[in-house]
Amino acid sequence: MINKIWCLSLLLGVLLCCLQDKMEIMSKELLNGTKEAVDLFIVMSGAVAMWSGFMKVAEESGLVDKLSGCMKGVLKVLFPSVPSNHPAMKYISINIAANMLGLGWAATPSGILAVKHLDTLSRQKGKATNDMCMFLVINMSSVQLISINIISCRMKYASADAAEIVLPGIIATAVSTVVSVAACKWCERRSDETYIAS
Amino acid sequence: MKLISLVNSAVIPFVIGFIVIYAMYKRIDVFGAFVKGTEEGLKTSFSVLPSLIALICAVKVLRASSFFEILSFLWCPLEKVTSFPSELVPLAAAKMFSSSAAMGLLTDIFENYGPDSYIGRTASIMMCCSETIFYTLSVYFAPVGIKDSRYIIKCTLVGLICGIAVSAFIASKM
């Protein structure tokens, strides 16, 4: 899927640039893009490494088990086929907690580890399992409580009440998360049926 | 507002302090564990770099081709039917690819319409409820080598559209 989207966006971009005679801008932007990616990687490696360090500390002290213990009830419903003492559950709970608090850089390493551990339960490598789909869907519907970037951006443009969007933001996020999870559960059931039928 | 920024700036110190105090109380080798974790973290972020380059290149090409502006133009006939402003379509589309591209468009919107206008408010709320779909998908799946993402994009898009609709509705009541 990502393969198709990537190719399509590249080709579409190239075609549109040719039509508008913007080929030079495009080449420049492409090179800028690679630089931006490496810059981002440098900024990101430090932050991701630091959070992985603290994550490891929390793991070895047993704090992570406490956290996933608190979230057990919800996780059991969302990820029915993952055993509750499986390491994937730990990383899923760290990831969700980090995302809620807005610690994006802490969410990345735990998210990747969660997918890695979910993959050990997979019977068909290279294909996302039901649990991976659920995990990614929750992740992508954004469960962040306070979006501080947006608030500070509003402040910069002299908003009368920059923080007024916090509650509406939480409501909108809740709706999008609930709808995505429900859609995901529905797809899950439907694909399980075809799986059993075949 | 003060309270929110205070709470927000307290998150990181509080989380780190809590982790370290708890670990000291449990008498584990905190420094050793931290270093071990950072080493793994460096490997993780390196495994993300290839998809990062790929994605940012695609976004750059799309932005150079003014694809997002064209999307907003294409939405114009639908604007009356849905009462969703076409100025916000590029923002919704860009957010799926990269948050820095979306942040750039958001500042443009604030500059042109002001953060307290209907468009400004809808944009702000919308940004809260959406996440960079393609970035997350490739960053989380590429290191494990998962190619078939099945119904993930479909489900997320359904949720995202509902979230955007709710954002526009709430903003119209503010």
Interface residues (C-beta under 8 A of the other chain):
Chain A: M1 I2 N3 I5 W6 S9 L10 L12 G13 V14 L15 L16 C17 Q20 K22 I25 M26 K28 E29 L30 N32 G33 T34 E36 A37 V38 L40 F41 M44 S45 V48 A49 M50 W51 S52 G53 F54 M55 K56 V57 A58 E59 E60 S61 G62 L63 L101 G102 L103 T108 P109 G111 I112 L113 V115 K116 D119 K125 G126 K127 A128 M132 C133 L136 V137 N139 M140 S141 S142 Q144 I146 S147 I148 N149 I150 I151 C153 R154 K156 Y157 A158 S159 A160 D161 A162 A163 E164 I165 V166 P168 G169 I170 I171 A172 T173 V175 S176 T177 V178 V179 S180 V181 A183 C184 C187 S191
Chain B: M1 I4 S5 V7 N8 V11 I12 V15 I16 F18 I19 V20 Y22 A23 Y25 K26 I28 D29 V30 A33 F34 V35 K36 G37 T38 E39 E40 G41 L42 T44 S45 F46 S47 V48 L49 L52 I53 A54 L55 I56 C57 A58 V59 K60 V61 L62 R63 A64 S65 S66 F67 I70 F97 S100 M103 L106 T107 F110 E111 G114 P115 D116 G120 R121 S124 I125 M126 M127 C128 C129 S130 E131 T132 I133 F134 T136 L137 S138 V139 Y140 F141 P143 V144 G145 I146 K147 D148 S149 R150 Y151 I152 I153 K154 C155 T156 V158 G159 L160 C162 G163 I164 V166 S167 I170 A171 M174
